[in-house]
Amino acid sequence: MKTFFPVALCVLSTLFLVNCRSKDPEPTLNVLENTDVSSAANPTIVPVQSRPTPPSKTKFNWLLDWENLTTMPVTASQKPIPMPWSDQATRMYSEDIRNDYRKQDGWEQVYNVFTNTELQAGNLFILYNKYRGLLRCYYYLDGGIDNIKTHDVMSYTMETSGQYAASSPMLNFADQQVVDVEKNSEFVSTVEPRPIATNAWYVSEYEIAYDPNSYAQSFEKFGLNWSFASTKLNALTVNGTNLPKLSFSVRKPGARVDAWNSGFDGTAQVVLNGTNDANAAYSALGTDASARIGSLFTGDALGDLLDGVLPTPTANTRQAHLMKWNANVSLQIGPTALLFARAVGVSGQDHSGIVGAGPLYNETLGVFYLDKRPVVTYTKSVGVDRPHSYTLDVPSVRYLFNPAVTKDADITDIRQEIVARDPADQQPAAKLYRGQVLEASQPLDVVGVRVSFTVVPKNGGAKVRIVKTFKADVTEL
């Protein structure tokens, strides 16, 4: 028996060692983030030709002194309608945007059908912020809800139309969180927690990407369609947790949600306009995500944000934020009732022959765009702790700034950096590594190139920082 004991002990020892090795932890990812901006490498500012404001037929589009009115102009046969932000108004939209409508902060009137001279259909009022590239539609619902009183959410859809629609990047900022300049979005939908109500204001807004070629189009070739629909929430899961109701606005890239499309499943964008929205989404998003979001309201660091329009810390507090945060969302709605649908002309075109009303503000929309994908180079070294190196080709970041914006505002503090994530981190809103050069112990997943800059109005209005992330071409050297 003694002759077998050492052998058994050896076998057991070997098994023990093998078992221990199988439980060795995976190597920890080590990333060096070089955020220094090199003075020898600057991004490319592509010259864009400035063009005169094209003509627009505005006979049925009534100019409105919206800042100083307490009620909308209506005919004598109509009941008074309070302004959308009034204390007397029933407001079915985010409280964070309520007082953000001042001309000094960049808001311009695009459309208005309210008038005291004749009765118009649509109850439509549209503003545009030229410093932020935001197009906002106010819609007043004055009745017709008897059969849908149990509806508890709204679906807002904007889409481009006409033969030029597929060629325009106009909706890429609204629909895509990481923007691919080689792929254009033709629609975007947002679902919001707004119950149906009568004599109430509803609001939808979307970011517009600058399209330097839209000026050459016509209403027949290129237009915008905006629709508002009321519906019921049937099922909702956020990051694996079933929730009884929707408490935040949400959209999924490439997903249409309307009377014919009843939901989506996958990585979606929670849309936040300020601290009220963030607090409402807290329980759904969780403590970690809420803490990361909260830090964006208290300083100038961009953290893990991929997409946002942010007032600077010293800006007028009337300005609303616009931030999009990823979450895994499964959402089902229905039945859906279409409340309102309207085709409108795209500002910046010749609307002298349009059927109906042309826009009052007729400069080209959008603040900026990139004309190509940025380039990130990848190299792998040997014999070093961080062999995987990713370097931003800074001149490959080619900005197109809208002359309609730069004539009224300065663009300052332009920054661009790689944003990447650990491929093993499968969270929808993963921690980002960021810098013009990233050196890593293991390969990284390059999310894209994040660009940001500050728009400084020449009239002394509030400054705003714009943040967008673009898909990059990763080239191995």
N, C-alpha and C positions, 0 to 999 in steps of 0.2 A: 504493500500500500504506500509505503514511503516513497517509492520510486515514482509514483504518479502524482503526488502532492505538488511538487514544484511545477510540473507541467500544467496542472489545473490552475495553479496560482498565476502562472504566466499567461494562460489563456484568458483568465478573468481580468488580469491587469491590462492585457491588450484590448479586450472589449471595453474596459473602463476608459482607456485613453481614446479609443475611437469615438466612444459616445461623447466624451468631453469635447473632442475636436468638432463634432457635428453641431455643438451648441455655441461655438465661437461666434461672437457678434459680427455683423457686417461692418466693414470699414466705415468710419465716419467721414462724411463729405466735408472737405476742407476747401473753402473758396476765398480767394483774395480779390476784393472789389476795389478796383482803381477808378475812382470817380473824378480824378483831376482832369480839368478841361485843358487840352493842349492849345497854346496860342498859335502853334505852327499849323494846326489843322482846323479849318472852319467849315461849317456847313455851306451848302450852295444855296444862295437866294436867286431863284430863277426870275429874270425880268418878265413882268407881265404888262402888256399894253393897257394903258388907261383909256377908257372909252367914255364918250358922253352918255348921259342918262337917256335911254330910249324913250320915245313917246308912249303914253298910256291913255286909253279911253276910260275916264273915271266918272262918267255921267251918273251911273247908278251905284257909285261908291262914295258914301258921304263922309266928309272930313269931320272928325270928332275931337273935341277938346277934352279927352278922357281924363286927364289929370285933375281937372277942376270941376267936373260934373258930379252931382250926387245921384242923379238918375239918368238912364239912357233916354234919348229923344224918341218919343212914340207919338202916334196919332191920337187925336182926342177920344177916339173910341176904345183905346187900349188902356189897361191898368198901368200905373207907374211901375217901372222896372228899376230897382236899385243897381248901382254899379257893381261889378262882380266882386270887388273887394270891400264893399260897404258892410257896416255892422248890421244893416237891415236885410242884407242878402242871405239867401240859403246857399251856402258855399259847399259844393260837392267836389272839392279838390284839395290838394295838399296845402295846409296852413303855411308851410314854409315859403310858398310863392305868392302869398296873398298880397303883400305890400311891395312887390317887386314889379313896378310898371312905369317908372319915372323916365321921362325923355332924357334927362341929363345922364342917366346910366345907360343910354343907348337904345331905348325902345322907340320904334317907329310904327306908325299905323300902315297896315297893308290893305285890309278890307274892313268894311263896316256896312251892314244893311239896315241899321237902326236909324230912323229919320222921323220927323214930325210932319213931313209933307205927304207921304204916301205909305200904305201898308206893304211891307215886303216879307217874303217868306224866308225862313232859314235861321233867324235870330243869331246871326253870326257876327263875330268881332275878332279880328286877327291882328296881333302885334308881332313885330320882329325885332330882336335885339342885334344890332349890327356889330357890337363889340364881342358878343358871345356866339353868334351864329345860331340863335334859337328862334324858331318859328312857333308861336303860341296861338292856339285857337280857343276863344271863349264861346260857349254855346249855351243859350238860355232855353231850358225845357219848360214850356208853359202848359202842358197837359197831355192827354192821350195815354195815360199810364194805367188805366183801370184793369187791364188784363195782365199786367206785369208787376203788380205791387209787391210780389215776393222776391223780385230780382235784387241781388245784393252786390253785384260787381259790374264794372263797365269795361268794354273792350274798345280801344281806339286804334284805328288803322290808317296809315298814310301810305300812298303808293304813287309812283310816277306812271304816266301814261303816254302813249304816242310812240311813233317809230324810233325816236331818239332815246327812249327810257332806258333801254339796255346798255346804252353807251355812257350814261351819266353816273358819276359817283355821288350824286347829291345826297342819297340816303345811307351811304356807307357808314358815316359816323353814328347815325341813330341805330342802325341794325347790327353793325359789327363792333365787337369790343376790341379785337385785334384786327385792324383794318388791312385788307389786302387790296392794293391798288390795281391788281389784275382781275378783280372780281367785283362786279357792281351789284348792289342790292336794289331791287325794284319795289320793295314794300317793307314796312315795319309795323308790328302790332305791340301794344302794351295793354296789360290787364291790370285794372286798379280796383281797390276796395271801396267803390262808390255805390251805395244803394240808390235805387230809383226814387225820385222825388219830383213833385210838380213845383213850378215856379222856382226853379233852382238853376244855379250856374254850374256847368261842367267845363273842365279845362283839359286840353291835351297839348303837349309841346314836344317838339323833336329838334335835335341838332341837325344843322344843314352843313354838308361839306361843300367847299368852294369848287365850282365847275367852271373853268374859264371859257369853255365852249358853249355854255348855255345861252349866251347873248345872241348867238347866230340862229337860235331856234325860233319857232312860232308856237302859238297856242295849239295849233293842229298837230304839230310834231312832238310837243313836249308840254305836259301839264301835270298838275298835282291833284289827287283825289283824297279827300279826308272823310272818314266815316266814324260815327259814334254808335255803339250798340250796347244795349242793356242785356244782362244775362244772369244766370244763377251759377254759383259755385257748387259743383257736385263732389269733387274730391281734390285734396291737396296734400302733398307730401313734400317736406323741405328737409334736405340732408338726412333722409331716412326716417323722419318723424312725421306721422300723420297729424294734420292740424285741422281744427273744425272750421276755421274761417281764414280769409286772406287779410293780412294786416299791412301789406306793402304793395307797391307797384312793381310789376315784373314783366320782362320781355325775354324771348329766346331768339338768338340770331337765326334768321331764315325760317321762322315759324309764324305763320299767319293765324290769327285767332279772330274769328268773326262768325257770322251766321252759318257758314259752310265748313268751318274748321274749329273743332271743339276742344282744343288743348294742345299740350306738348309734354315732353318728358326728356330730361337731360340737363346739361349745364345751362343755366339761364342767368339773366342779369337782374338783380334787385336794384331798382332805381330810387335814389335818395336825393331829395331836394334840400335837406337840412336836418337839424337836430330833432325836430318833431317826427320826421319820417324815420330817422335812425332809431329813435326810442320805440316807435311802433313796431319796428322789425326786430327789436332786441331778442325777444323770446324765440323767434324763429331762427335767427342766425347764430345765436349762442354767445357766450361770454367772450371767447377769444376773438371772433370776427368783429363783435361790437366794440371791443377795446381798440382794435386796429383801425376801425372806421372812426371811432371817437377821436383818435389822435390827429386825424386829418382836419378836424374843426379847430384845433387848438394851436397849430403851428404851420410853418411853411414847408415842412418835409412831406414828400409825396408818398413815402412808405411803399406799400404794396399796391397802390392804386394804378390801374391801367388806363382809366378813362374818366375824365372829369372836367368840369368847368367850375373854377373855384374863385370866389372873391379873395383878394389878398387880405391878410390879417388886419390891415388898417382901413379896409374898404368900408363903404356905407353898409350898415347891417340890413338895409332893405333888400340887398341882393341875395338871391337864393343860390345855393349850391346846386350842382348836378353831378352826382357820382353814381357809378355803376359797379356793383359788387357781385361776384360770382357765387352761385349756390346751386346745388342739385335740386331741381324742382320738377315734380310731376303734378300737372294741373289739368283738370277736366271741368268744362263748363257746359251749360245748355239747359233749356232751350234759349235761343238768342233772338232779340227783337231789334231790328235796325231802327234807330231814332232819327238819324240825320246822315246825309251823304252829300258832298258838294265838290264839284270840280272847280279849281281856281287856277288862274294863270300864274306862271312862275315869274317872279320879279327878275328884271334884267333883260327882258325881251321887248321887242317892238309890239306893243299891244294896241296900236292905233286902230286896227281892224278887228279886234276881238269881239265875239258875240257875247254880250253881257258886259260885265264890269272888269276893267283892268286894275292892277294893283296901284295904290296911291304911292307906296314906296317902290320904286322901280329900278333900284340898283341891283346888281348881281348879288345873290345871297351867299353866305358862307364867309368864314374868316380866312381859311387856308386849306391847302391840301399838299400832298407830296406827288411829284410827277413820275417817280419810279420807286420800286422797292429799295430800301437801304441795304447795304452789303455788310455782312459780318464775316471776317476771316477766321478760320480755325487752324491751329497747328498743334501737333503732338510732339512733345520732347521726351527724352529718356534721361534717367538718372536724377530726376528732380522730384520734390514732394508734390508739386502741382503740375503735372505734365500737359494738362489740357488747357489751351489758351484760346480765348475768344476776343477778337479786337474789332471795334467798330471802325469802318472806313468812313470817317466823319464827312468828307466831301460828297459821299454818295447819298447823304441826306439832303434832298433837293426840295426846298420849300417853294410853294406857290402862294404868295400872299395876295389877297384881294385888294386891288387899288381903291375900291369903294370904302375899305376899312382904313388903309394906310393914309388916305387923305385926311381922315379925322382922328387918327390915333397913331401912336408910336408903338412899335413892336420891340420889346426889350427882353434881356435876360433869356436868350434862346439857349436851350440845353437839349442834348440828345444822349442817350445811353442805352446800352444793351440791357434787357431784362430777361432773366433766365430762371429756371426752377430745377429742383432736384427731380429727376425722372421717377424716383421712388415715391415722391410725395403726390398722392392722388387726390388731395383735397381740391375742391373746385376753386377755392381762393388760396392757392399755395403761397408760402413765403417766397419772395422774389430776391434774387441776387442781381445787383445792378451796378453798372459802371461802364466806362468806355473800354476798359480791358478787364476781363474776368479770367483768373487763373484757378483751375480746379483740380482736385486730386482724382476726380472721376468725371466722365462726360456729363455735360449739362443739357437740359432741354431748353433751347433758345426760344422764348416766347415771341420776341420781336424787339423792335427799337422804340423806346419811349421818348417822345419829344414833348417839350413844354416851353412855354413862353408867356410873357405878360403883355397884355394889351393896355396901354396907357392913353385914355382919351385926352385929346388936346383941349377939351372944354372944361377940364377939371373934374370930370365924372369919376366914378369909382373904378379902380383898376381891377382887372380880372386875370387869373392865370388859367390857361387852357392846356390840358394834358390829353394826349392821344398816343396810342401804341400801334405801330405798323408792323405787319409781317415782313421779315427780312429774308434775303437770299444768303444762306450760309455757305461759304466757299472754302474748301480745304486747300491749304497751301502745301 
